[in-house]
Amino acid sequence: MSVVEKNKEDDNKIRECWIQNVCGHDKHAKLKPKEIYDFIIVGAGTAGCVLARELIHCIPDINILVLEAGGPDADNNGLINLPCAIFKNFTLNDHDWGYVTQEQRMPSSVDPTKEILKNGSPFIRGKVWGGSSSLNAMIYMRGQAKEYNDWAAQGPEYKIWDWDHCLEAFKAVEKNSRNNPDETFKKFHGFNGLLHVQDSQNGVYDIMSGVIDAAKNLGIPHNDDFNGERQNGVGIYQFTMKDGRRCSLAESYLKDALKKIELNPDPKYDSFGKVTAVDVRSFAHVLNIIWDEKNKEENIAIGVRYFRNGNVREAFIAPKGEVILCGGAINSPQILMLSGIGPKENLESNDIKVRKQLPVGRNLLDHPCCGIVAKSTPNAILHWSNGCEIGIIHKANGEGKIPCKDDFFDESPDIQIIATPYQDGFLNPSIELYRKKHNKFDGLIIVPFLNIPSSVGYLELGSNNPFDQPKIYLNFFEKSDDFYRMISSLKLCREILKQPPLSTVYDVKEIGINDEFGQWCTNGDDMSDEDWERFLLNKTTSFHPCGTVKMAPESQDGVVNHRLQVYGTKNLRVVDASIFPYIPSGNTNAPTAMVAWRASQLIIEDYMGKC
């Protein structure tokens, strides 16, 4: 027997012993109180953290159960809270769902008579307190006002989602610490929320200042607030940080919610009374929603089934209570479909009773991104960086040409370039080859994100097993305009790297395009459209999925209404990035927190109205 086989056998024996112990403990437990809560929140990610805090502080005498499939952020306290470790966070397997997208074949954007293949790739999503806010790059971005006004344009009842209402919510969540903000900055930012937002506290690397100068050389205007009057330009990001540490939504909102513990000695509950508090169950994988089977006419949610510590458990909501899914753009639609809410054909093919046919899992939106790597003079990069420091936001050229000055001044940009110094943990084949030869790599990565994509993906169930991954089809570059806008920005990135002071002071040179570390050019140093297509198919990834439980009228492929209630059900809402009808043009963490705060106000209104 090999060492590997012996280890596997030992692992299985230990696992069997654990199962016997856990099941035996549960079997002989003398007291099994029924779990009843006013609100059950599924997911302790960005939205779940904000909701738990707002509800427990704003509604008297309630209790809340938060079910989180991952563990506490303290499990990897050192890395999660260290801003310069962001790329290492992407490798924390225990805190990632481990999703992989599906392989897809589609017509070529360059030659539609040819078929191209996009291989499946890892799809990082946070499985930890704070969700992806505990793993992300901490960039604080909201998107453009027009996008939220488009949300509101779906009908008169959707006005509560227009820019003015959303700005109110953004400001309510935010605690911005910019020194000496001017009146314009004050107009757009909040200073009394719990989510700390700050400028870089230790400046940026000199080489990253060189990126700003290089962009200005090409005529790109400066912008000192990407969340202000306009989004376009080049500048330094603000970050969700406090005192040199990451400020996730778990750190800012959930841990504040846990501070409130009160005893209500009202005898109507029991001799002890009712405890007002938020309970968080870690490593609790929700299986499905429990419906009121006595009511054959309506789909009334009364609780959830979940798996924890080797056992299946049930939790129920009290009268006036709600089940609120905050699992994110992948998990929330999966739970809905496992519970009988979704596309009829997909549910029936997986032997799931259809309770309400809705386009759950459709409208999967994301920001495809693809980076270019460049080496620099030795020792230009150290290890104190905040990570993704510099942003360049611009309008792309729809024909794939390098953007012109008019594009740079267009105040409806559709591309966000993130420039970051290289740090350990960033996985790139070209860098790995370079390090094998030179034992070290100093340089930067410059990554365009397509902020306003035309292509739309979807996800569906592959089985009725709640532990199986759903099938994720991103459909990146299905629309050819997405492809040409991306190569427009990639060409701009190459031009930026050629500009002084990057090319002079820091001797910056791209690698992995047309050299021993990567060969994509088929004719000299110029990339043809066909070359760019191969490059994008091989290197594109993404981090901002949303839209799969669309907020819209049911007649317009909506799954939830303007108050985020699931059509055809009672006591059930979805509150997370999956409800975005259209994707915001920027990182999606701040918009998700905004949606959760807006939702909390709606839930409070409805709950208090039932009293």
Residue pairs with C-beta under 8 A, 6 or more apart in sequence:
1 9
18 310
19 310
22 309
22 310
22 311
23 310
23 311
26 310
26 311
34 316
35 65
35 313
35 314
35 315
35 316
36 315
36 316
36 317
36 318
37 63
37 64
37 65
37 279
37 315
37 316
37 317
37 318
37 321
38 59
38 62
38 63
38 64
38 317
38 318
38 320
38 321
39 55
39 62
39 64
39 65
39 317
39 321
39 322
39 324
39 603
40 64
40 65
40 67
40 303
40 304
40 315
40 317
40 321
40 322
40 323
40 324
41 48
41 51
41 52
41 64
41 65
41 66
41 67
41 324
41 326
42 48
42 67
42 286
42 304
42 323
42 324
42 325
42 326
42 327
42 331
42 332
42 335
43 66
43 67
43 68
43 69
43 131
43 325
43 326
43 327
43 328
43 331
43 332
43 576
44 52
44 66
44 67
44 68
44 70
44 129
44 130
44 131
44 250
44 254
44 280
44 326
45 126
45 130
45 131
45 132
45 133
45 249
45 326
45 327
45 328
45 576
45 592
46 130
46 131
46 132
46 133
46 249
46 576
46 577
46 589
46 592
46 593
46 596
47 326
47 328
47 575
47 576
47 577
47 592
47 593
47 595
47 596
47 599
48 66
48 68
48 131
48 254
48 324
48 326
48 575
48 576
48 596
49 129
49 130
49 131
49 133
49 248
49 249
49 250
49 252
49 253
49 254
49 257
49 596
50 173
50 249
50 253
50 593
50 596
50 597
50 600
51 324
51 326
51 575
51 596
51 599
51 600
51 603
52 64
52 66
52 253
52 254
52 257
52 278
53 194
53 253
53 254
53 256
53 257
53 278
54 596
54 597
54 600
54 601
54 604
55 62
55 64
55 600
55 603
55 604
56 62
56 64
56 257
56 260
56 276
56 277
56 278
57 257
57 260
58 600
58 604
59 604
59 607
59 608
60 276
61 262
61 264
61 274
61 276
62 276
63 274
63 275
63 276
63 277
63 278
63 279
64 257
64 277
64 278
64 279
65 278
65 279
65 281
65 315
66 254
66 278
66 279
66 280
66 281
67 281
67 284
67 286
67 304
67 306
67 315
68 128
68 129
68 280
68 281
68 282
68 283
68 284
69 97
69 127
69 283
69 284
69 285
69 286
69 331
70 94
70 95
70 126
70 127
70 128
70 129
70 282
70 283
71 94
71 95
71 128
71 129
71 282
71 283
72 128
72 129
72 282
73 80
73 81
73 128
73 129
73 130
73 134
73 248
73 250
73 251
75 94
75 95
75 128
76 89
76 92
76 94
76 95
78 85
79 85
79 88
79 89
79 92
80 89
80 92
80 95
80 128
80 134
80 135
80 246
80 248
81 245
81 246
81 251
82 245
82 246
83 138
83 239
83 241
83 244
83 245
83 246
83 385
83 386
83 387
84 383
84 384
84 385
84 386
84 387
84 423
85 423
85 425
86 135
86 136
86 137
86 138
86 387
86 388
86 423
86 425
87 387
87 423
87 424
87 425
87 426
87 427
88 424
88 425
89 95
89 134
89 135
89 425
90 96
90 124
90 135
90 425
90 427
91 425
91 427
92 128
92 135
94 127
94 128
95 126
95 127
95 128
95 134
95 135
96 124
96 125
96 126
96 127
96 135
97 125
97 126
97 127
97 330
97 331
97 469
98 122
98 469
99 122
99 123
99 124
99 125
99 330
99 469
99 472
100 120
100 121
100 122
100 123
100 469
100 472
101 120
101 121
101 123
101 472
101 473
101 474
102 120
102 471
102 472
102 473
103 117
103 118
103 119
103 120
104 117
104 118
104 473
104 474
104 475
105 115
105 116
105 117
105 118
106 115
106 116
106 118
106 475
106 477
106 478
107 113
107 114
107 115
107 116
108 114
108 115
108 116
108 533
109 477
109 480
109 483
109 484
109 529
109 533
110 483
110 529
110 530
110 533
111 530
116 533
116 537
117 537
118 474
118 476
118 477
118 537
118 540
119 537
121 540
121 541
122 541
123 330
123 472
123 542
123 545
124 132
124 135
124 543
125 131
125 132
125 328
125 330
125 331
125 545
126 132
126 133
126 134
126 135
126 136
128 134
128 135
128 250
129 248
129 250
129 254
129 280
129 282
130 248
130 249
130 250
130 251
130 254
131 249
131 328
132 328
132 543
132 589
133 240
133 248
133 249
133 250
133 589
133 593
134 246
134 248
134 250
136 543
136 587
136 589
137 387
137 388
137 418
137 420
137 587
138 239
138 240
138 241
138 246
138 247
138 386
138 387
138 388
139 237
139 238
139 239
139 240
139 388
139 391
139 418
139 586
139 587
139 589
140 174
140 197
140 227
140 237
140 238
140 239
140 240
140 587
140 589
140 590
141 226
141 227
141 237
141 416
141 584
141 586
141 587
141 590
142 170
142 227
142 584
142 586
142 590
142 591
142 594
143 231
143 451
143 584
143 585
143 586
143 591
144 231
144 412
144 584
144 585
145 163
145 167
146 163
146 412
147 582
147 583
147 584
147 585
148 161
148 162
148 163
148 166
148 584
149 162
149 163
150 581
150 582
151 158
151 161
151 162
151 166
151 551
151 580
151 581
151 582
152 158
152 159
152 160
152 161
152 162
152 163
152 165
154 552
154 553
154 556
154 562
154 581
155 553
155 562
157 561
157 562
158 551
158 562
159 165
160 562
160 598
160 602
161 551
161 562
161 598
165 598
166 594
166 598
167 188
169 594
169 595
169 597
169 598
170 190
170 227
170 590
170 594
171 188
171 189
171 190
171 193
172 190
172 192
172 193
172 597
173 190
173 193
173 194
173 195
173 590
173 593
173 594
173 597
174 189
174 190
174 191
174 193
174 195
174 197
174 590
175 190
175 191
175 192
175 193
175 194
175 195
175 196
175 197
176 189
176 190
176 191
176 197
176 198
176 238
177 196
177 197
177 198
177 199
177 242
178 185
178 189
178 198
178 199
178 238
179 199
181 189
184 225
184 228
184 229
185 225
185 228
188 225
188 227
188 228
188 229
189 197
189 227
194 252
194 253
194 256
195 240
195 247
195 249
195 252
195 253
195 593
196 240
196 241
196 242
196 247
196 252
197 238
197 239
197 240
197 241
197 247
198 238
198 239
198 241
198 242
199 236
199 238
199 239
200 236
200 237
200 239
200 386
200 389
201 241
201 244
202 384
204 236
204 385
204 386
204 389
204 390
205 380
205 381
205 382
205 385
205 389
205 421
206 380
207 376
207 380
207 381
207 421
207 444
207 502
207 506
207 508
208 385
208 389
208 390
208 419
208 421
208 444
210 501
210 502
210 505
210 506
210 508
211 234
211 390
211 392
211 419
211 444
211 446
211 496
211 502
212 222
212 234
212 235
212 236
212 390
213 499
213 500
213 501
214 496
214 497
214 499
214 500
214 501
214 502
215 234
215 392
215 496
215 499
216 222
216 234
217 499
217 500
218 408
218 492
218 495
218 496
218 499
219 405
219 408
220 233
220 234
220 392
220 394
220 408
221 232
221 233
221 234
221 408
221 409
222 233
222 234
222 235
223 230
223 231
223 232
223 233
223 234
223 235
223 391
223 393
224 235
224 236
225 235
225 238
226 233
226 235
226 237
226 238
226 391
226 393
226 586
227 238
230 411
231 393
231 411
231 413
231 585
231 586
232 393
232 394
232 395
232 408
232 409
232 410
232 411
232 413
233 392
233 393
233 408
234 390
234 391
234 392
234 393
235 390
235 391
236 389
236 390
236 391
237 388
237 389
237 390
237 391
239 386
240 246
240 247
240 248
240 589
240 590
241 247
241 386
242 251
245 251
249 589
249 593
254 278
254 280
257 278
258 277
258 278
258 280
260 276
260 277
260 278
261 275
261 276
261 277
262 275
262 276
262 277
263 273
263 274
263 275
263 276
264 273
264 274
264 275
264 276
265 272
265 273
266 273
266 274
267 273
281 306
281 308
283 308
283 309
284 306
284 307
284 308
284 313
285 306
285 307
285 308
285 466
285 467
286 304
286 305
286 306
286 327
286 335
286 466
287 304
287 305
287 306
287 307
287 312
287 338
287 466
288 304
288 305
288 335
288 338
288 339
288 466
289 301
289 303
289 304
289 323
289 335
289 336
289 339
289 572
290 301
290 302
290 303
290 304
290 305
290 314
290 316
291 299
291 300
291 301
291 302
291 339
291 340
291 355
292 298
292 300
292 301
292 302
298 569
298 570
299 340
299 341
299 355
299 356
299 568
299 569
299 570
299 572
300 569
300 570
300 571
301 317
301 322
301 323
301 569
301 570
301 571
301 572
302 316
302 317
302 571
303 314
303 315
303 316
303 317
303 323
304 314
304 315
304 323
305 312
305 313
305 314
306 312
306 313
306 314
306 315
307 313
307 466
317 323
317 571
320 607
320 610
320 611
321 571
322 571
322 572
322 573
322 603
322 607
323 571
323 572
323 573
324 572
324 573
324 574
324 575
324 603
325 331
325 332
325 335
325 336
325 549
325 572
325 573
325 574
325 575
325 576
326 332
326 574
326 575
326 576
326 596
327 334
327 335
327 576
327 578
328 545
328 576
328 577
328 578
329 364
329 545
329 546
329 547
329 548
329 549
329 576
329 577
329 578
330 459
330 470
330 472
330 545
330 548
332 548
332 549
332 574
332 576
332 578
333 342
333 360
333 361
333 459
333 470
333 548
333 549
333 578
334 459
334 461
334 466
334 470
335 466
336 342
336 358
336 360
336 549
336 559
336 566
336 574
337 343
337 346
337 347
337 352
337 360
337 361
337 460
337 461
337 470
338 352
338 461
338 464
338 466
339 355
340 347
340 352
340 353
340 354
340 355
340 356
341 355
341 356
341 358
341 360
341 559
341 566
341 568
341 569
342 354
342 357
342 358
342 359
342 360
342 361
342 461
343 357
343 358
343 359
343 360
343 361
343 362
343 460
344 354
344 357
346 361
346 460
346 461
347 353
347 354
347 461
348 354
350 461
350 462
350 463
350 464
351 464
352 461
352 464
355 568
355 569
356 566
356 567
356 568
356 569
358 554
358 559
358 566
358 567
358 568
359 550
359 557
359 559
360 548
360 549
360 559
361 458
361 459
361 460
361 470
361 548
362 456
362 458
362 548
362 550
362 557
363 456
363 458
363 547
363 548
363 550
363 557
363 581
364 456
364 457
364 458
364 459
364 472
364 473
364 474
364 475
364 545
364 547
364 548
365 453
365 456
365 457
365 545
365 546
365 547
365 580
365 582
365 583
366 453
366 457
366 474
366 476
366 542
366 543
366 544
366 545
366 546
366 583
367 416
367 449
367 450
367 451
367 453
367 542
367 543
367 544
367 583
368 449
368 450
368 453
368 474
368 476
368 477
368 482
368 486
368 536
368 540
368 541
368 542
369 418
369 447
369 448
369 449
369 450
369 540
369 541
369 542
369 543
370 447
370 448
370 486
370 490
370 535
370 536
370 539
370 540
370 541
371 428
371 445
371 446
371 447
371 448
371 539
372 445
372 446
372 447
372 490
372 493
372 494
372 497
372 510
372 512
372 513
373 422
373 428
373 430
373 431
373 443
373 444
373 445
373 510
373 511
373 512
374 443
374 444
374 445
374 446
374 497
374 502
374 508
374 509
374 510
374 511
375 434
375 441
375 442
375 443
375 508
375 509
375 511
376 442
376 443
376 444
376 502
376 506
376 507
376 508
377 442
377 506
377 507
378 440
378 442
379 442
380 442
380 443
380 506
381 421
381 422
381 423
381 442
381 443
381 444
383 423
383 424
385 420
385 421
385 423
387 420
387 423
388 418
388 419
388 420
389 419
389 420
389 421
390 418
390 419
390 420
391 416
391 417
391 418
391 419
392 416
392 417
392 419
392 496
393 413
393 415
393 416
393 417
393 451
394 403
394 407
394 408
394 410
394 413
394 415
394 417
394 489
394 492
395 403
395 407
395 408
395 410
395 412
395 413
395 414
395 415
396 403
396 407
396 414
396 415
396 450
396 484
396 485
396 486
396 488
396 489
397 403
397 404
397 407
397 484
397 485
397 488
398 481
398 484
398 485
398 488
399 484
399 488
400 483
400 484
400 485
400 487
400 488
400 491
400 529
400 532
401 488
401 491
402 488
402 491
402 492
402 495
403 488
403 489
403 492
413 451
413 585
414 450
414 451
414 452
414 485
414 585
415 448
415 449
415 450
415 451
415 485
415 486
415 488
415 489
416 448
416 449
416 451
416 585
416 586
417 446
417 447
417 448
417 449
417 489
417 492
417 493
418 446
418 447
418 449
419 444
419 445
419 446
419 447
420 444
420 445
420 446
420 447
421 443
421 444
421 445
422 431
422 441
422 442
422 443
422 444
422 445
426 445
428 445
428 512
429 512
429 517
429 518
430 511
430 512
430 517
430 518
431 441
431 443
431 511
431 512
431 517
433 512
433 516
433 517
433 518
434 441
434 511
434 517
435 441
443 508
443 511
444 508
446 493
446 496
446 497
448 486
448 489
448 490
448 492
448 493
449 544
450 482
450 485
450 486
450 489
451 583
451 585
451 586
452 583
452 585
453 476
453 479
453 482
453 583
454 479
454 481
454 482
455 475
455 476
455 477
455 478
455 479
455 482
456 475
456 478
456 547
457 472
457 473
457 474
457 475
457 476
458 473
458 475
458 548
459 470
459 471
459 472
459 473
459 548
460 470
460 471
460 473
461 468
461 470
461 471
462 468
462 469
462 470
462 471
474 542
476 482
476 540
476 542
477 483
477 486
477 533
477 536
477 540
483 532
483 533
483 536
486 536
487 527
487 529
487 532
487 536
490 532
490 535
491 527
494 510
494 513
496 502
497 503
497 508
497 509
497 510
502 508
503 509
511 517
511 518
512 518
513 520
513 521
513 525
513 527
514 520
514 521
514 524
514 525
520 527
520 531
520 534
520 535
521 527
521 528
521 531
522 528
522 530
522 531
527 535
544 577
544 583
544 587
544 588
545 577
546 577
546 578
546 580
546 583
546 588
547 577
547 578
547 579
547 580
547 581
547 582
547 583
548 578
549 559
549 560
549 566
549 574
549 576
549 578
549 579
550 557
550 558
550 559
550 560
550 579
550 580
550 581
551 558
551 559
551 560
551 561
551 562
551 564
551 579
551 580
551 581
552 558
552 559
552 581
553 561
554 561
554 567
558 567
558 581
559 566
559 567
559 574
559 579
560 566
560 567
560 573
560 574
560 579
561 567
563 573
563 602
563 606
564 573
564 574
564 575
564 579
564 599
564 602
565 572
565 573
566 572
566 573
566 574
573 599
573 603
575 595
575 596
575 599
576 592
576 595
576 596
577 588
577 591
577 592
577 595
579 595
580 588
580 591
580 595
584 591
